[in-house]
Amino acid sequence: MVDNLIQQSEELFNSAETLNNIYTKYPRLKKFVQIDDIIFSPEKYKEGEGQLEFHHADEDLSPFKGRTVIEIYNPNLKGEWLEQAIFGDMLHGLPNKDPEFTELRSQFKDSLEDWQMQHAHKKHQEQESIGDYPPREFDKAFDVSILDGFIRGYIAPDERDEWSNFYTDEQKGILDNMVNLLQEEE
């Protein structure tokens, strides 16, 4: 059944068209995040865990050294939710490449309240307990994964939209500024 879903997903999925749709909605991404490939890896899908993974070209642990790849795990991601998920993971490519986005990301990070940071520590403990990745100190996990997840939860929510009550009004303003920035023509 999973193989059949993946085959259907791959037949219906056109990565060039999907990336073009994303770049049309968020033109600034095209300048800073170029995806070399989008691949399906359903064998890595575990219910309740990650739907997909962004691999930087220079990432030490990437199975795709030298290429920026989005690896889709969830065979059930299709249509607008697949596009939304890909867009959300592309946000991993912006920090330290787009100075304006990086500044807004820093503002968002500085705005986090104690209860949100407690949530971040809980997410880190969950990540560490799964053991799919080598152990990371909290600061590293927060910077490359958890903070991006907080941002993505607002900018590119999934169908569950479990982050809807997570943000303060100040944070929503910062995140709206991020969206506006991404929509700017370069």
N, C-alpha and C positions, 0 to 999 in steps of 0.2 A: 504493500500500500504506500509506504513512504517513497519507494522508488518511483511509483506511478505519479505521486504528487510532485516530486522533483522533476520528473520528465515533463509533466504538464507545465510546471512553473518555468522551466527552461525554454519550452516551446513558445510560451506566451510572453516571455520576458525578453526585452531588447535593451541591453545595457546602454547602447549609444543613445537610444530614444529616451530612456529614463534619465540619463545624465543630462541630456539636452533640456528636458523638462525642468530639472532642478536648476540648471544654470540659467534658464530663462526666467524662472521665479526669483532666483538669488544670484544675479550676475557677478557679484563680488567674489563668490566662491570660485568661479572659473579662473580668476587671476591667481588665487592662492592655493587651490586644492585641485590638482589634476589626478584623476584616478586612472591607473593603468589597466585595471581589470576588475570585474565583479564576477565572483565564482560562487557556486553552490557547493556546500559541504554538509549535507543533511546528516551524515554519520556523526557529526559533532553536536547535533541538537539534543538538548536535555530540557524537558519541560520545566518551566519556571526559571530557567537560566537565560543566558544571552541569546538574542535572536540573530545577531550578526556581529562581526568584528572588523574594525578598521585597522589595517596594518600599514604603518609608515614605511617608506622605502628604506629608511636607515635604522629601523627597529632591530635591535639585537636578536630578539626571539622570533622574529617574523619567519614563517616558512617560505616567504616570497621575497627574499633579500633583493634589494635594488628596485623593487616595484611597489607602488602604492596600490593596495588591493583592499576591496571590501569583500569579506567572506560571509556569505549568507548561510546560516545554520537552519533556521526555521523553515521547513518546507511549506508551511501554511501561510507565510507572508506573500501576499499578492496585491496587485493593483495599487491603489493609493496608499495603503499601509506599507507596502514594500518600498514605494518611492519615499514616503515619509521617513521610514527607518533608515534608508540609505542617506537621505539628506541629513538626518540627525547624526549619523556616524561620521559624515564628512566634516562635521564641526570639530572633530578631533584634529583635523589638519590645520586649523587656523591659528591656535596659540603659537606665539613667537614667529609667525609669518606675516600676519596682518597686524600692524601696530595699533590701529584703531580698535579692532576687535579685542586684541590683547588688553588694551586699556579698559574697555568695558568689562571684560572678564575679571580683571583685577578689582574693579569697583564692585562687581557682584560678589566676589569672594570676600571683600572687606565688609560687605553688608550682612553677611551670614550671622545669625543669632546663635546663642549658646545651644538651644534645642536643636537647631539645624546641624550644628557641628557634632552634637551627640548622635544624631542620625547618621552623619558621615562616618563616625567611629564604628557604629553598628554595621554599616555597609562594608567597612574594611574588614571587620571580624568575619562577616559572612563570606567575603571573597577569600579570605585566608583559610577558612574552614573547608571550602570546596576543594582547594588544592590543585586546581587546573593550571595554575601559573606558579612560577617560583615565588617564594615569599617576598613581599615588599613592605618596607616601612610605611607607616601611615602617610607621611608627607608625600612620598612618591605616588602611592596609590591615589591619594586625594587629588594631586595635581594632574595625573594622566588619565584618571578614570572617573572618580566620584564627582569631582567638581563639574566635569563635562556632562555627567549624567544629570546633575541638578539643572544645568542650563538646558540640556536637550529635553528634559521633562516639560519645560514650558514652551520652548521654541518648536519642538517636533514631537508632540505627545503621541503615544500609541493609542490604540483603540480603548485601552483600559483607562487612560488618563488619570493614573493614580497620584499624580503630582499636583492636581488642581488646587488643593488647599495648602500647599507647601510654602508659598511665596508671600512676602510682605508687599505692600503697595510700592515701596521704594524699589524692591527687587523687580517687580513687574515692570516698572518704568525703565530700569536698566536693560532688562531683557527685551522690551519693546524697542529700545534704541538699538539693540543688537540686530533684531529683525530688520529694522529700517536700514541699518548699515548694509546688511547683506543684500537688500533689495536695490541698493544704489548701483547705477551704471558706473563703470570705472572710466 
